[in-house]
Amino acid sequence: MDTEDKKERTHSVLPTRDGTSISDDLVNASGHVQELKRHYSLLSLAGIGITVGNVWPAAGGSILVALYNGGSPGVLYEFIVVSVFYWIVALSLAELASAIPSSAGVYHWASVTPGKRWGPINGYFAGWWNYLAWVFGAASMSSIFGNTVVQMYALKHPDFVAERWHVFVVYVIITWLACLSVCFFNRAMPWLNTAGIFFILAGFLITVIVLAVMPGRDGRPPHATSSFVWSEWSADIGYPNGFVFVAGMLNGAYSVGVPDVVSHLSEEIPNPARNVPIAIGLQMALGFVTGLAYLVVVMYAINDYDALFEVAYPIAEIYRQGTGSAAAAIGLLFLALVCIAICLLGLYITSGRTLWTLARDRATPFPNQLSKVHPELDVPIITTLLTAVLVTILGCIYLGSLTAFNAFVGSFVIMSSSSYIAAILPHLITGRKNITFGTFNLNKGPLGYICNAIACGYMVVWFVIYCFPFALPTDAATMNYASLLWGGLTILLLLWWFIGARKGYEGPRTTGGQTGVDLVKDLSQIKNGSIGSVPRHVV
């Protein structure tokens, strides 16, 4: 075979939503020329999903949200129910990730599922909502990290009075350490995220064993009763019990609600149409098992329930009650701290790439600058740094208050839900016909329609519920500001659409399939013509 034949056989052709095709020797499934190295394996990709998912540390760090909504039974049953719904959301997103394995993720899918007419503006909002969700996610995890560090110090210094600025200082330090680590040590990230699986599992096992074994020994108070853990409902927040339950699912949604995270690295792993859905499945399965087991053990470790509402960070008090030792509690908090730190690295990997994909389609201000990938560091450094700036600004505005943390959590959930709805609902309404399906799909009778309908129904209803005040009566200090943040930022996005974005913006167009570029780790195989042609869609 001569060189010309090789070049022709490796030419990449992808269908687009307007019926044309995109062709380029080094184009990938996103419709763009490959810029990032494919240095992730399936294990390291699953690692970033598991570490960013970070279910059991996130559930512990935000447990106060659920404790107000039903006590221990509320914590457990709300987590189980919300997990079932998010499995269905994850199935819907995994199907789209297999069809269109692009680092743009939800942004790309939402641009093509509605069709040619509404795709651009729908994808524009979905992309920005998804990016802002990651910003609020990073802010909330930095807040949990800051609270954990401060409470570790407070456990050994009973006279210490934690102030908001203490948390803020740690918040800023970890924000920039995580951001700069992602920028300057990008090649170490796949290894670190693979190691993150070990830290998540090791931390989980140690915490579960310690809290299961230590209560009731050597004069310590015994475990909580099974009736306390499973049936003694406790909620005094002004709402009927039914509403208390559904509103309390926010804690579970925050813990498990990141099924799209690995999709943003689709352009950094070979054969993403196969590997990304597998990584999503591993992330969701391991997150549920570890999260539920952790919460059950934590609830049994409580021996003074009322004391949890007198401290700023209840999980630290639960660890102290369960172990009967400040030193042991600090040790358990440290295990969670390591997992949270690795999670923050994953959040900056994901958020930086999400904004970068928006910029390369000219959906952002200064797209020429924001769409650059650093040639030596091989990372979209400007968008990653800008994300850290936004997270820092959020910290400055709220300065570590409980109201701020609740707003971060709520905003993360409703921003991410908005982006998922924008991708899945048009897919359902248009009869699931605007994409080329991939290796993983739900085309088994009515299964796809059922999963898409349940996923959208859940997210639409709970979008409204999560905007309600956390308790009644409410005031400025206890108000739920998530809806204000969502509405205000969406108005700003609408203004930017009319002022600047729509003038040069077209958005993603490819509707599915992989090219030779997507299947190999080393681009020299494409450049040298050493692999043959590949089908437009690889099964």
ABEGO torsion letter per residue (X at the ends): XBAAAAAAAABBBBBBAAGBBBBBAABBAAGBBBABBBABBAAAAAAAAAAAAGAAAAAAAAAAAAAABGEAAAAAAAAAAAAAAAAAAAAAAAAAAAABBBAAEAAAAAAAAAEAAAAAAAAAAAAAAAAAAAAAAAAAAAAAAAAAAAAAAAAABAABBBBAAAAAAAAAAAAAAAAAAAAAAAAAAAAAAAAAAAAAAAAAAAAAAAAAAABGBGGBBBBBBAAAAAABBBBBAGBBAAAAAAAAAAAAAAAAAAAAAAAAAAAABBGAAAAAAAAAAAAAAAAAAAAAAAAAAAAAABABAAAAAABABAAAAAAAAAAGBAAAAAAAAAAAAAAAAAAAAAAAAAAAAAAAAAAAAGABBGAAAAABBBAAAGBBAAAAAAAAAAAAAAAAAAGGBAAAAAAAAAAAAAAAAAAAAAAAAAAAAAGGAABBBBABBABBEAAAAAAAAAAAAAAAAAAAAAABBABOBBBAAABBAAAAAAAAAAAAAAAAAAAAAAAABAEBABAEEBBAAAABABAAAAAAGABBBBBABBX
